[in-house]
Amino acid sequence: MLSIAGRFADIITLNPPVAPDGNSIDMAEATAEATAQQIAWIREAAGDRFARLEIGNFVIGGVKTDREQQLDPRIAAAFRSRTTGEQQSPKAFIP
């Protein structure tokens, strides 16, 4: 799909895949390495037009405070690895 987008789209947004249940995302795919691979596929398919593409990336941010706060369970579930079940921290990647 990213190769097709690289050939024809002007704007491409990179997102981790949605889980088969449709209610969560696989944060194991939201790594710097996975993002770099996605950009490489786009770059190869886009050729000379790569420099003109607008590429966006999936980002979730948070702020840590001194007060104890609980993350909404729906958001917490999104950061649980579909492969290991372990809680994961979101990481930003800027290519």
PDB file of N, CA, C and O in Angstrom:
ATOM      1  N   MET A   1       0.823  -1.192   0.000  1.00  0.00           N
ATOM      2  CA  MET A   1       0.000   0.000   0.000  1.00  0.00           C
ATOM      3  C   MET A   1       0.868   1.257   0.000  1.00  0.00           C
ATOM      4  O   MET A   1       0.563   2.225  -0.697  1.00  0.00           O
ATOM      5  N   LEU A   2       1.957   1.240   0.789  1.00  0.00           N
ATOM      6  CA  LEU A   2       2.829   2.417   0.839  1.00  0.00           C
ATOM      7  C   LEU A   2       3.539   2.641  -0.491  1.00  0.00           C
ATOM      8  O   LEU A   2       3.832   3.782  -0.848  1.00  0.00           O
ATOM      9  N   SER A   3       3.816   1.576  -1.220  1.00  0.00           N
ATOM     10  CA  SER A   3       4.421   1.737  -2.545  1.00  0.00           C
ATOM     11  C   SER A   3       3.447   2.410  -3.503  1.00  0.00           C
ATOM     12  O   SER A   3       3.844   3.263  -4.296  1.00  0.00           O
ATOM     13  N   ILE A   4       2.200   2.038  -3.434  1.00  0.00           N
ATOM     14  CA  ILE A   4       1.182   2.682  -4.274  1.00  0.00           C
ATOM     15  C   ILE A   4       1.058   4.149  -3.889  1.00  0.00           C
ATOM     16  O   ILE A   4       1.003   5.026  -4.750  1.00  0.00           O
ATOM     17  N   ALA A   5       1.014   4.407  -2.574  1.00  0.00           N
ATOM     18  CA  ALA A   5       0.935   5.796  -2.102  1.00  0.00           C
ATOM     19  C   ALA A   5       2.158   6.579  -2.567  1.00  0.00           C
ATOM     20  O   ALA A   5       2.032   7.736  -2.970  1.00  0.00           O
ATOM     21  N   GLY A   6       3.333   5.966  -2.519  1.00  0.00           N
ATOM     22  CA  GLY A   6       4.548   6.638  -2.963  1.00  0.00           C
ATOM     23  C   GLY A   6       4.504   7.026  -4.425  1.00  0.00           C
ATOM     24  O   GLY A   6       5.049   8.057  -4.818  1.00  0.00           O
ATOM     25  N   ARG A   7       3.854   6.201  -5.233  1.00  0.00           N
ATOM     26  CA  ARG A   7       3.767   6.498  -6.669  1.00  0.00           C
ATOM     27  C   ARG A   7       2.721   7.551  -6.996  1.00  0.00           C
ATOM     28  O   ARG A   7       2.895   8.309  -7.950  1.00  0.00           O
ATOM     29  N   PHE A   8       1.627   7.616  -6.221  1.00  0.00           N
ATOM     30  CA  PHE A   8       0.494   8.432  -6.644  1.00  0.00           C
ATOM     31  C   PHE A   8       0.055   9.524  -5.677  1.00  0.00           C
ATOM     32  O   PHE A   8      -0.502  10.531  -6.113  1.00  0.00           O
ATOM     33  N   ALA A   9       0.287   9.357  -4.385  1.00  0.00           N
ATOM     34  CA  ALA A   9      -0.243  10.306  -3.397  1.00  0.00           C
ATOM     35  C   ALA A   9       0.669  11.518  -3.249  1.00  0.00           C
ATOM     36  O   ALA A   9       1.857  11.460  -3.567  1.00  0.00           O
ATOM     37  N   ASP A  10       0.104  12.600  -2.771  1.00  0.00           N
ATOM     38  CA  ASP A  10       0.864  13.798  -2.423  1.00  0.00           C
ATOM     39  C   ASP A  10       1.096  13.877  -0.918  1.00  0.00           C
ATOM     40  O   ASP A  10       2.066  14.482  -0.461  1.00  0.00           O
ATOM     41  N   ILE A  11       0.189  13.252  -0.145  1.00  0.00           N
ATOM     42  CA  ILE A  11       0.262  13.262   1.315  1.00  0.00           C
ATOM     43  C   ILE A  11       0.105  11.826   1.804  1.00  0.00           C
ATOM     44  O   ILE A  11      -0.825  11.125   1.403  1.00  0.00           O
ATOM     45  N   ILE A  12       1.016  11.393   2.668  1.00  0.00           N
ATOM     46  CA  ILE A  12       0.980  10.028   3.202  1.00  0.00           C
ATOM     47  C   ILE A  12       1.133  10.119   4.717  1.00  0.00           C
ATOM     48  O   ILE A  12       2.019  10.812   5.217  1.00  0.00           O
ATOM     49  N   THR A  13       0.268   9.417   5.442  1.00  0.00           N
ATOM     50  CA  THR A  13       0.375   9.367   6.891  1.00  0.00           C
ATOM     51  C   THR A  13       0.717   7.942   7.300  1.00  0.00           C
ATOM     52  O   THR A  13       0.056   6.991   6.882  1.00  0.00           O
ATOM     53  N   LEU A  14       1.745   7.803   8.113  1.00  0.00           N
ATOM     54  CA  LEU A  14       2.176   6.497   8.598  1.00  0.00           C
ATOM     55  C   LEU A  14       1.504   6.211   9.931  1.00  0.00           C
ATOM     56  O   LEU A  14       1.573   7.019  10.857  1.00  0.00           O
ATOM     57  N   ASN A  15       0.855   5.058  10.023  1.00  0.00           N
ATOM     58  CA  ASN A  15       0.172   4.644  11.242  1.00  0.00           C
ATOM     59  C   ASN A  15       0.493   3.192  11.536  1.00  0.00           C
ATOM     60  O   ASN A  15       0.680   2.407  10.606  1.00  0.00           O
ATOM     61  N   PRO A  16       0.562   2.810  12.815  1.00  0.00           N
ATOM     62  CA  PRO A  16       0.703   1.393  13.128  1.00  0.00           C
ATOM     63  C   PRO A  16      -0.556   0.653  12.661  1.00  0.00           C
ATOM     64  O   PRO A  16      -1.624   1.258  12.566  1.00  0.00           O
ATOM     65  N   PRO A  17      -0.442  -0.636  12.371  1.00  0.00           N
ATOM     66  CA  PRO A  17      -1.618  -1.374  11.905  1.00  0.00           C
ATOM     67  C   PRO A  17      -2.674  -1.529  12.990  1.00  0.00           C
ATOM     68  O   PRO A  17      -2.364  -1.600  14.179  1.00  0.00           O
ATOM     69  N   VAL A  18      -3.909  -1.577  12.560  1.00  0.00           N
ATOM     70  CA  VAL A  18      -5.027  -1.824  13.463  1.00  0.00           C
ATOM     71  C   VAL A  18      -5.096  -3.322  13.716  1.00  0.00           C
ATOM     72  O   VAL A  18      -4.905  -4.124  12.803  1.00  0.00           O
ATOM     73  N   ALA A  19      -5.369  -3.691  14.956  1.00  0.00           N
ATOM     74  CA  ALA A  19      -5.496  -5.098  15.317  1.00  0.00           C
ATOM     75  C   ALA A  19      -6.729  -5.692  14.651  1.00  0.00           C
ATOM     76  O   ALA A  19      -7.658  -4.963  14.300  1.00  0.00           O
ATOM     77  N   PRO A  20      -6.745  -7.000  14.475  1.00  0.00           N
ATOM     78  CA  PRO A  20      -7.906  -7.650  13.838  1.00  0.00           C
ATOM     79  C   PRO A  20      -9.234  -7.358  14.527  1.00  0.00           C
ATOM     80  O   PRO A  20     -10.282  -7.372  13.881  1.00  0.00           O
ATOM     81  N   ASP A  21      -9.200  -7.090  15.846  1.00  0.00           N
ATOM     82  CA  ASP A  21     -10.459  -6.783  16.543  1.00  0.00           C
ATOM     83  C   ASP A  21     -10.977  -5.391  16.206  1.00  0.00           C
ATOM     84  O   ASP A  21     -12.117  -5.060  16.533  1.00  0.00           O
ATOM     85  N   GLY A  22     -10.152  -4.569  15.554  1.00  0.00           N
ATOM     86  CA  GLY A  22     -10.567  -3.231  15.153  1.00  0.00           C
ATOM     87  C   GLY A  22     -10.613  -2.223  16.286  1.00  0.00           C
ATOM     88  O   GLY A  22     -11.012  -1.078  16.074  1.00  0.00           O
ATOM     89  N   ASN A  23     -10.212  -2.625  17.488  1.00  0.00           N
ATOM     90  CA  ASN A  23     -10.328  -1.750  18.648  1.00  0.00           C
ATOM     91  C   ASN A  23      -9.000  -1.296  19.223  1.00  0.00           C
ATOM     92  O   ASN A  23      -8.982  -0.523  20.181  1.00  0.00           O
ATOM     93  N   SER A  24      -7.905  -1.747  18.674  1.00  0.00           N
ATOM     94  CA  SER A  24      -6.600  -1.356  19.200  1.00  0.00           C
ATOM     95  C   SER A  24      -5.590  -1.340  18.058  1.00  0.00           C
ATOM     96  O   SER A  24      -5.887  -1.749  16.936  1.00  0.00           O
ATOM     97  N   ILE A  25      -4.408  -0.865  18.369  1.00  0.00           N
ATOM     98  CA  ILE A  25      -3.354  -0.821  17.361  1.00  0.00           C
ATOM     99  C   ILE A  25      -2.149  -1.598  17.866  1.00  0.00           C
ATOM    100  O   ILE A  25      -1.975  -1.774  19.072  1.00  0.00           O
ATOM    101  N   ASP A  26      -1.325  -2.059  16.944  1.00  0.00           N
ATOM    102  CA  ASP A  26      -0.143  -2.827  17.295  1.00  0.00           C
ATOM    103  C   ASP A  26       1.039  -1.882  17.451  1.00  0.00           C
ATOM    104  O   ASP A  26       1.695  -1.534  16.470  1.00  0.00           O
ATOM    105  N   MET A  27       1.311  -1.468  18.682  1.00  0.00           N
ATOM    106  CA  MET A  27       2.386  -0.517  18.936  1.00  0.00           C
ATOM    107  C   MET A  27       3.763  -1.124  18.688  1.00  0.00           C
ATOM    108  O   MET A  27       4.753  -0.395  18.632  1.00  0.00           O
ATOM    109  N   ALA A  28       3.843  -2.442  18.538  1.00  0.00           N
ATOM    110  CA  ALA A  28       5.126  -3.068  18.201  1.00  0.00           C
ATOM    111  C   ALA A  28       5.609  -2.588  16.844  1.00  0.00           C
ATOM    112  O   ALA A  28       6.804  -2.649  16.553  1.00  0.00           O
ATOM    113  N   GLU A  29       4.688  -2.109  16.008  1.00  0.00           N
ATOM    114  CA  GLU A  29       5.053  -1.590  14.692  1.00  0.00           C
ATOM    115  C   GLU A  29       5.335  -0.088  14.715  1.00  0.00           C
ATOM    116  O   GLU A  29       5.637   0.493  13.673  1.00  0.00           O
ATOM    117  N   ALA A  30       5.242   0.542  15.869  1.00  0.00           N
ATOM    118  CA  ALA A  30       5.484   1.984  15.984  1.00  0.00           C
ATOM    119  C   ALA A  30       6.887   2.231  16.512  1.00  0.00           C
ATOM    120  O   ALA A  30       7.070   2.883  17.540  1.00  0.00           O
ATOM    121  N   THR A  31       7.867   1.708  15.802  1.00  0.00           N
ATOM    122  CA  THR A  31       9.261   1.865  16.206  1.00  0.00           C
ATOM    123  C   THR A  31       9.998   2.704  15.171  1.00  0.00           C
ATOM    124  O   THR A  31       9.519   2.900  14.054  1.00  0.00           O
ATOM    125  N   ALA A  32      11.158   3.191  15.555  1.00  0.00           N
ATOM    126  CA  ALA A  32      11.977   3.944  14.612  1.00  0.00           C
ATOM    127  C   ALA A  32      12.356   3.063  13.423  1.00  0.00           C
ATOM    128  O   ALA A  32      12.364   3.525  12.282  1.00  0.00           O
ATOM    129  N   GLU A  33      12.668   1.800  13.691  1.00  0.00           N
ATOM    130  CA  GLU A  33      13.058   0.892  12.615  1.00  0.00           C
ATOM    131  C   GLU A  33      11.903   0.646  11.642  1.00  0.00           C
ATOM    132  O   GLU A  33      12.096   0.678  10.427  1.00  0.00           O
ATOM    133  N   ALA A  34      10.714   0.402  12.170  1.00  0.00           N
ATOM    134  CA  ALA A  34       9.554   0.170  11.307  1.00  0.00           C
ATOM    135  C   ALA A  34       9.233   1.419  10.496  1.00  0.00           C
ATOM    136  O   ALA A  34       8.894   1.323   9.317  1.00  0.00           O
ATOM    137  N   THR A  35       9.338   2.588  11.119  1.00  0.00           N
ATOM    138  CA  THR A  35       9.067   3.841  10.412  1.00  0.00           C
ATOM    139  C   THR A  35      10.100   4.070   9.316  1.00  0.00           C
ATOM    140  O   THR A  35       9.751   4.488   8.211  1.00  0.00           O
ATOM    141  N   ALA A  36      11.360   3.803   9.610  1.00  0.00           N
ATOM    142  CA  ALA A  36      12.410   3.959   8.599  1.00  0.00           C
ATOM    143  C   ALA A  36      12.162   3.028   7.412  1.00  0.00           C
ATOM    144  O   ALA A  36      12.379   3.418   6.265  1.00  0.00           O
ATOM    145  N   GLN A  37      11.712   1.807   7.676  1.00  0.00           N
ATOM    146  CA  GLN A  37      11.411   0.870   6.592  1.00  0.00           C
ATOM    147  C   GLN A  37      10.240   1.374   5.751  1.00  0.00           C
ATOM    148  O   GLN A  37      10.280   1.287   4.524  1.00  0.00           O
ATOM    149  N   GLN A  38       9.210   1.896   6.390  1.00  0.00           N
ATOM    150  CA  GLN A  38       8.063   2.432   5.660  1.00  0.00           C
ATOM    151  C   GLN A  38       8.496   3.587   4.763  1.00  0.00           C
ATOM    152  O   GLN A  38       8.081   3.669   3.607  1.00  0.00           O
ATOM    153  N   ILE A  39       9.324   4.473   5.292  1.00  0.00           N
ATOM    154  CA  ILE A  39       9.806   5.606   4.497  1.00  0.00           C
ATOM    155  C   ILE A  39      10.670   5.119   3.341  1.00  0.00           C
ATOM    156  O   ILE A  39      10.628   5.691   2.252  1.00  0.00           O
ATOM    157  N   ALA A  40      11.445   4.077   3.567  1.00  0.00           N
ATOM    158  CA  ALA A  40      12.274   3.522   2.484  1.00  0.00           C
ATOM    159  C   ALA A  40      11.398   2.986   1.353  1.00  0.00           C
ATOM    160  O   ALA A  40      11.720   3.184   0.181  1.00  0.00           O
ATOM    161  N   TRP A  41      10.300   2.312   1.684  1.00  0.00           N
ATOM    162  CA  TRP A  41       9.379   1.814   0.652  1.00  0.00           C
ATOM    163  C   TRP A  41       8.784   2.976  -0.136  1.00  0.00           C
ATOM    164  O   TRP A  41       8.678   2.923  -1.362  1.00  0.00           O
ATOM    165  N   ILE A  42       8.399   4.026   0.585  1.00  0.00           N
ATOM    166  CA  ILE A  42       7.819   5.199  -0.075  1.00  0.00           C
ATOM    167  C   ILE A  42       8.864   5.858  -0.970  1.00  0.00           C
ATOM    168  O   ILE A  42       8.574   6.192  -2.119  1.00  0.00           O
ATOM    169  N   ARG A  43      10.065   6.046  -0.457  1.00  0.00           N
ATOM    170  CA  ARG A  43      11.143   6.697  -1.213  1.00  0.00           C
ATOM    171  C   ARG A  43      11.437   5.932  -2.510  1.00  0.00           C
ATOM    172  O   ARG A  43      11.583   6.534  -3.574  1.00  0.00           O
ATOM    173  N   GLU A  44      11.521   4.611  -2.411  1.00  0.00           N
ATOM    174  CA  GLU A  44      11.809   3.788  -3.590  1.00  0.00           C
ATOM    175  C   GLU A  44      10.699   3.916  -4.640  1.00  0.00           C
ATOM    176  O   GLU A  44      10.976   4.055  -5.832  1.00  0.00           O
ATOM    177  N   ALA A  45       9.455   3.869  -4.190  1.00  0.00           N
ATOM    178  CA  ALA A  45       8.332   3.940  -5.121  1.00  0.00           C
ATOM    179  C   ALA A  45       8.158   5.337  -5.702  1.00  0.00           C
ATOM    180  O   ALA A  45       7.764   5.483  -6.859  1.00  0.00           O
ATOM    181  N   ALA A  46       8.450   6.373  -4.901  1.00  0.00           N
ATOM    182  CA  ALA A  46       8.221   7.753  -5.338  1.00  0.00           C
ATOM    183  C   ALA A  46       9.287   8.240  -6.311  1.00  0.00           C
ATOM    184  O   ALA A  46       9.010   9.081  -7.165  1.00  0.00           O
ATOM    185  N   GLY A  47      10.495   7.721  -6.189  1.00  0.00           N
ATOM    186  CA  GLY A  47      11.565   8.175  -7.070  1.00  0.00           C
ATOM    187  C   GLY A  47      11.806   9.663  -6.915  1.00  0.00           C
ATOM    188  O   GLY A  47      11.952  10.166  -5.800  1.00  0.00           O
ATOM    189  N   ASP A  48      11.847  10.374  -8.051  1.00  0.00           N
ATOM    190  CA  ASP A  48      12.149  11.810  -8.053  1.00  0.00           C
ATOM    191  C   ASP A  48      11.107  12.652  -7.321  1.00  0.00           C
ATOM    192  O   ASP A  48      11.413  13.765  -6.894  1.00  0.00           O
ATOM    193  N   ARG A  49       9.906  12.154  -7.171  1.00  0.00           N
ATOM    194  CA  ARG A  49       8.863  12.958  -6.530  1.00  0.00           C
ATOM    195  C   ARG A  49       8.898  12.876  -5.004  1.00  0.00           C
ATOM    196  O   ARG A  49       8.111  13.552  -4.343  1.00  0.00           O
ATOM    197  N   PHE A  50       9.786  12.069  -4.429  1.00  0.00           N
ATOM    198  CA  PHE A  50       9.842  11.892  -2.972  1.00  0.00           C
ATOM    199  C   PHE A  50       9.992  13.224  -2.233  1.00  0.00           C
ATOM    200  O   PHE A  50       9.321  13.440  -1.224  1.00  0.00           O
ATOM    201  N   ALA A  51      10.844  14.105  -2.710  1.00  0.00           N
ATOM    202  CA  ALA A  51      11.090  15.387  -2.030  1.00  0.00           C
ATOM    203  C   ALA A  51       9.842  16.263  -1.972  1.00  0.00           C
ATOM    204  O   ALA A  51       9.766  17.163  -1.135  1.00  0.00           O
ATOM    205  N   ARG A  52       8.878  16.022  -2.830  1.00  0.00           N
ATOM    206  CA  ARG A  52       7.651  16.830  -2.849  1.00  0.00           C
ATOM    207  C   ARG A  52       6.535  16.228  -2.004  1.00  0.00           C
ATOM    208  O   ARG A  52       5.488  16.854  -1.834  1.00  0.00           O
ATOM    209  N   LEU A  53       6.739  15.020  -1.470  1.00  0.00           N
ATOM    210  CA  LEU A  53       5.698  14.376  -0.674  1.00  0.00           C
ATOM    211  C   LEU A  53       5.607  14.983   0.720  1.00  0.00           C
ATOM    212  O   LEU A  53       6.608  15.407   1.297  1.00  0.00           O
ATOM    213  N   GLU A  54       4.403  15.015   1.241  1.00  0.00           N
ATOM    214  CA  GLU A  54       4.179  15.394   2.633  1.00  0.00           C
ATOM    215  C   GLU A  54       3.937  14.104   3.400  1.00  0.00           C
ATOM    216  O   GLU A  54       2.994  13.371   3.104  1.00  0.00           O
ATOM    217  N   ILE A  55       4.787  13.822   4.387  1.00  0.00           N
ATOM    218  CA  ILE A  55       4.658  12.582   5.149  1.00  0.00           C
ATOM    219  C   ILE A  55       4.372  12.925   6.601  1.00  0.00           C
ATOM    220  O   ILE A  55       5.101  13.691   7.231  1.00  0.00           O
ATOM    221  N   GLY A  56       3.299  12.347   7.121  1.00  0.00           N
ATOM    222  CA  GLY A  56       2.921  12.535   8.515  1.00  0.00           C
ATOM    223  C   GLY A  56       3.159  11.249   9.275  1.00  0.00           C
ATOM    224  O   GLY A  56       3.319  10.186   8.675  1.00  0.00           O
ATOM    225  N   ASN A  57       3.183  11.343  10.599  1.00  0.00           N
ATOM    226  CA  ASN A  57       3.451  10.183  11.431  1.00  0.00           C
ATOM    227  C   ASN A  57       2.498  10.168  12.612  1.00  0.00           C
ATOM    228  O   ASN A  57       2.084  11.218  13.102  1.00  0.00           O
ATOM    229  N   PHE A  58       2.159   8.986  13.058  1.00  0.00           N
ATOM    230  CA  PHE A  58       1.301   8.744  14.207  1.00  0.00           C
ATOM    231  C   PHE A  58       2.020   9.187  15.478  1.00  0.00           C
ATOM    232  O   PHE A  58       3.133   8.733  15.746  1.00  0.00           O
ATOM    233  N   VAL A  59       1.403  10.062  16.257  1.00  0.00           N
ATOM    234  CA  VAL A  59       2.031  10.544  17.489  1.00  0.00           C
ATOM    235  C   VAL A  59       0.975  10.612  18.585  1.00  0.00           C
ATOM    236  O   VAL A  59      -0.118  11.138  18.379  1.00  0.00           O
ATOM    237  N   ILE A  60       1.312  10.078  19.739  1.00  0.00           N
ATOM    238  CA  ILE A  60       0.482  10.253  20.936  1.00  0.00           C
ATOM    239  C   ILE A  60       1.408  10.818  21.988  1.00  0.00           C
ATOM    240  O   ILE A  60       2.491  10.281  22.220  1.00  0.00           O
ATOM    241  N   GLY A  61       0.991  11.892  22.625  1.00  0.00           N
ATOM    242  CA  GLY A  61       1.839  12.516  23.631  1.00  0.00           C
ATOM    243  C   GLY A  61       1.184  12.484  24.987  1.00  0.00           C
ATOM    244  O   GLY A  61      -0.014  12.235  25.117  1.00  0.00           O
ATOM    245  N   GLY A  62       1.972  12.736  25.973  1.00  0.00           N
ATOM    246  CA  GLY A  62       1.465  12.794  27.331  1.00  0.00           C
ATOM    247  C   GLY A  62       2.361  13.673  28.170  1.00  0.00           C
ATOM    248  O   GLY A  62       3.478  14.003  27.770  1.00  0.00           O
ATOM    249  N   VAL A  63       1.877  14.047  29.320  1.00  0.00           N
ATOM    250  CA  VAL A  63       2.641  14.882  30.241  1.00  0.00           C
ATOM    251  C   VAL A  63       2.665  14.185  31.588  1.00  0.00           C
ATOM    252  O   VAL A  63       1.625  13.779  32.106  1.00  0.00           O
ATOM    253  N   LYS A  64       3.857  14.049  32.152  1.00  0.00           N
ATOM    254  CA  LYS A  64       3.986  13.446  33.468  1.00  0.00           C
ATOM    255  C   LYS A  64       3.964  14.556  34.505  1.00  0.00           C
ATOM    256  O   LYS A  64       4.664  15.560  34.373  1.00  0.00           O
ATOM    257  N   THR A  65       3.153  14.367  35.536  1.00  0.00           N
ATOM    258  CA  THR A  65       3.065  15.354  36.611  1.00  0.00           C
ATOM    259  C   THR A  65       3.372  14.678  37.939  1.00  0.00           C
ATOM    260  O   THR A  65       3.556  13.463  38.000  1.00  0.00           O
ATOM    261  N   ASP A  66       3.425  15.471  38.996  1.00  0.00           N
ATOM    262  CA  ASP A  66       3.646  14.923  40.331  1.00  0.00           C
ATOM    263  C   ASP A  66       2.400  14.233  40.872  1.00  0.00           C
ATOM    264  O   ASP A  66       2.494  13.374  41.749  1.00  0.00           O
ATOM    265  N   ARG A  67       1.250  14.601  40.357  1.00  0.00           N
ATOM    266  CA  ARG A  67       0.002  13.984  40.808  1.00  0.00           C
ATOM    267  C   ARG A  67      -0.147  12.603  40.185  1.00  0.00           C
ATOM    268  O   ARG A  67       0.219  12.387  39.030  1.00  0.00           O
ATOM    269  N   GLU A  68      -0.680  11.690  40.949  1.00  0.00           N
ATOM    270  CA  GLU A  68      -0.935  10.354  40.408  1.00  0.00           C
ATOM    271  C   GLU A  68      -2.127  10.446  39.458  1.00  0.00           C
ATOM    272  O   GLU A  68      -3.189  10.951  39.820  1.00  0.00           O
ATOM    273  N   GLN A  69      -1.936   9.959  38.260  1.00  0.00           N
ATOM    274  CA  GLN A  69      -3.009   9.958  37.277  1.00  0.00           C
ATOM    275  C   GLN A  69      -3.083   8.587  36.642  1.00  0.00           C
ATOM    276  O   GLN A  69      -2.085   7.872  36.552  1.00  0.00           O
ATOM    277  N   GLN A  70      -4.258   8.236  36.208  1.00  0.00           N
ATOM    278  CA  GLN A  70      -4.426   6.950  35.554  1.00  0.00           C
ATOM    279  C   GLN A  70      -4.732   7.185  34.083  1.00  0.00           C
ATOM    280  O   GLN A  70      -5.579   8.005  33.728  1.00  0.00           O
ATOM    281  N   LEU A  71      -4.034   6.458  33.248  1.00  0.00           N
ATOM    282  CA  LEU A  71      -4.257   6.545  31.820  1.00  0.00           C
ATOM    283  C   LEU A  71      -5.591   5.889  31.491  1.00  0.00           C
ATOM    284  O   LEU A  71      -5.913   4.827  32.024  1.00  0.00           O
ATOM    285  N   ASP A  72      -6.361   6.517  30.618  1.00  0.00           N
ATOM    286  CA  ASP A  72      -7.620   5.943  30.179  1.00  0.00           C
ATOM    287  C   ASP A  72      -7.363   4.515  29.694  1.00  0.00           C
ATOM    288  O   ASP A  72      -6.455   4.310  28.889  1.00  0.00           O
ATOM    289  N   PRO A  73      -8.125   3.525  30.151  1.00  0.00           N
ATOM    290  CA  PRO A  73      -7.878   2.137  29.765  1.00  0.00           C
ATOM    291  C   PRO A  73      -7.913   1.905  28.258  1.00  0.00           C
ATOM    292  O   PRO A  73      -7.235   1.011  27.753  1.00  0.00           O
ATOM    293  N   ARG A  74      -8.695   2.700  27.540  1.00  0.00           N
ATOM    294  CA  ARG A  74      -8.746   2.540  26.077  1.00  0.00           C
ATOM    295  C   ARG A  74      -7.429   2.960  25.447  1.00  0.00           C
ATOM    296  O   ARG A  74      -6.986   2.354  24.471  1.00  0.00           O
ATOM    297  N   ILE A  75      -6.793   4.005  26.002  1.00  0.00           N
ATOM    298  CA  ILE A  75      -5.496   4.434  25.486  1.00  0.00           C
ATOM    299  C   ILE A  75      -4.416   3.459  25.940  1.00  0.00           C
ATOM    300  O   ILE A  75      -3.535   3.105  25.157  1.00  0.00           O
ATOM    301  N   ALA A  76      -4.476   3.022  27.196  1.00  0.00           N
ATOM    302  CA  ALA A  76      -3.492   2.071  27.703  1.00  0.00           C
ATOM    303  C   ALA A  76      -3.488   0.800  26.863  1.00  0.00           C
ATOM    304  O   ALA A  76      -2.426   0.234  26.606  1.00  0.00           O
ATOM    305  N   ALA A  77      -4.647   0.353  26.439  1.00  0.00           N
ATOM    306  CA  ALA A  77      -4.731  -0.862  25.628  1.00  0.00           C
ATOM    307  C   ALA A  77      -4.014  -0.685  24.295  1.00  0.00           C
ATOM    308  O   ALA A  77      -3.462  -1.641  23.750  1.00  0.00           O
ATOM    309  N   ALA A  78      -4.022   0.519  23.779  1.00  0.00           N
ATOM    310  CA  ALA A  78      -3.360   0.779  22.497  1.00  0.00           C
ATOM    311  C   ALA A  78      -1.851   0.627  22.607  1.00  0.00           C
ATOM    312  O   ALA A  78      -1.172   0.379  21.611  1.00  0.00           O
ATOM    313  N   PHE A  79      -1.324   0.778  23.825  1.00  0.00           N
ATOM    314  CA  PHE A  79       0.116   0.681  24.017  1.00  0.00           C
ATOM    315  C   PHE A  79       0.547  -0.672  24.567  1.00  0.00           C
ATOM    316  O   PHE A  79       1.672  -0.823  25.044  1.00  0.00           O
ATOM    317  N   ARG A  80      -0.328  -1.632  24.502  1.00  0.00           N
ATOM    318  CA  ARG A  80       0.006  -2.976  24.928  1.00  0.00           C
ATOM    319  C   ARG A  80       0.429  -3.766  23.696  1.00  0.00           C
ATOM    320  O   ARG A  80      -0.286  -3.797  22.694  1.00  0.00           O
ATOM    321  N   SER A  81       1.570  -4.392  23.773  1.00  0.00           N
ATOM    322  CA  SER A  81       2.079  -5.155  22.634  1.00  0.00           C
ATOM    323  C   SER A  81       1.137  -6.304  22.303  1.00  0.00           C
ATOM    324  O   SER A  81       0.742  -7.063  23.188  1.00  0.00           O
ATOM    325  N   ARG A  82       0.781  -6.430  21.038  1.00  0.00           N
ATOM    326  CA  ARG A  82      -0.080  -7.529  20.603  1.00  0.00           C
ATOM    327  C   ARG A  82       0.691  -8.843  20.630  1.00  0.00           C
ATOM    328  O   ARG A  82       0.079  -9.911  20.644  1.00  0.00           O
ATOM    329  N   THR A  83       2.017  -8.785  20.638  1.00  0.00           N
ATOM    330  CA  THR A  83       2.809 -10.008  20.597  1.00  0.00           C
ATOM    331  C   THR A  83       3.228 -10.480  21.986  1.00  0.00           C
ATOM    332  O   THR A  83       3.232 -11.682  22.250  1.00  0.00           O
ATOM    333  N   THR A  84       3.581  -9.549  22.882  1.00  0.00           N
ATOM    334  CA  THR A  84       4.076  -9.956  24.199  1.00  0.00           C
ATOM    335  C   THR A  84       3.092  -9.660  25.320  1.00  0.00           C
ATOM    336  O   THR A  84       3.204 -10.235  26.402  1.00  0.00           O
ATOM    337  N   GLY A  85       2.125  -8.770  25.083  1.00  0.00           N
ATOM    338  CA  GLY A  85       1.187  -8.377  26.128  1.00  0.00           C
ATOM    339  C   GLY A  85       1.756  -7.358  27.097  1.00  0.00           C
ATOM    340  O   GLY A  85       1.060  -6.928  28.017  1.00  0.00           O
ATOM    341  N   GLU A  86       3.021  -6.960  26.906  1.00  0.00           N
ATOM    342  CA  GLU A  86       3.651  -6.007  27.807  1.00  0.00           C
ATOM    343  C   GLU A  86       3.241  -4.582  27.458  1.00  0.00           C
ATOM    344  O   GLU A  86       2.980  -4.252  26.301  1.00  0.00           O
ATOM    345  N   GLN A  87       3.194  -3.752  28.488  1.00  0.00           N
ATOM    346  CA  GLN A  87       2.901  -2.340  28.279  1.00  0.00           C
ATOM    347  C   GLN A  87       4.070  -1.696  27.550  1.00  0.00           C
ATOM    348  O   GLN A  87       5.225  -2.000  27.850  1.00  0.00           O
ATOM    349  N   GLN A  88       3.792  -0.819  26.607  1.00  0.00           N
ATOM    350  CA  GLN A  88       4.839  -0.165  25.854  1.00  0.00           C
ATOM    351  C   GLN A  88       4.690   1.343  25.976  1.00  0.00           C
ATOM    352  O   GLN A  88       3.584   1.858  26.139  1.00  0.00           O
ATOM    353  N   SER A  89       5.801   2.034  25.895  1.00  0.00           N
ATOM    354  CA  SER A  89       5.782   3.490  25.905  1.00  0.00           C
ATOM    355  C   SER A  89       5.783   3.986  24.476  1.00  0.00           C
ATOM    356  O   SER A  89       6.526   3.461  23.647  1.00  0.00           O
ATOM    357  N   PRO A  90       4.964   4.992  24.161  1.00  0.00           N
ATOM    358  CA  PRO A  90       5.016   5.558  22.819  1.00  0.00           C
ATOM    359  C   PRO A  90       6.328   6.289  22.621  1.00  0.00           C
ATOM    360  O   PRO A  90       6.823   6.946  23.538  1.00  0.00           O
ATOM    361  N   LYS A  91       6.890   6.180  21.435  1.00  0.00           N
ATOM    362  CA  LYS A  91       8.145   6.856  21.118  1.00  0.00           C
ATOM    363  C   LYS A  91       7.965   7.645  19.846  1.00  0.00           C
ATOM    364  O   LYS A  91       7.402   7.149  18.870  1.00  0.00           O
ATOM    365  N   ALA A  92       8.435   8.858  19.855  1.00  0.00           N
ATOM    366  CA  ALA A  92       8.368   9.692  18.659  1.00  0.00           C
ATOM    367  C   ALA A  92       9.579   9.407  17.785  1.00  0.00           C
ATOM    368  O   ALA A  92      10.669   9.136  18.290  1.00  0.00           O
ATOM    369  N   PHE A  93       9.388   9.467  16.497  1.00  0.00           N
ATOM    370  CA  PHE A  93      10.474   9.280  15.556  1.00  0.00           C
ATOM    371  C   PHE A  93      10.361  10.342  14.494  1.00  0.00           C
ATOM    372  O   PHE A  93       9.311  10.488  13.867  1.00  0.00           O
ATOM    373  N   ILE A  94      11.420  11.081  14.284  1.00  0.00           N
ATOM    374  CA  ILE A  94      11.426  12.105  13.245  1.00  0.00           C
ATOM    375  C   ILE A  94      12.496  11.718  12.240  1.00  0.00           C
ATOM    376  O   ILE A  94      13.686  11.756  12.551  1.00  0.00           O
ATOM    377  N   PRO A  95      12.074  11.339  11.018  1.00  0.00           N
ATOM    378  CA  PRO A  95      13.061  10.884  10.026  1.00  0.00           C
ATOM    379  C   PRO A  95      13.938  12.021   9.533  1.00  0.00           C
ATOM    380  O   PRO A  95      14.816  11.805   8.698  1.00  0.00           O
TER     381      PRO A  95
END
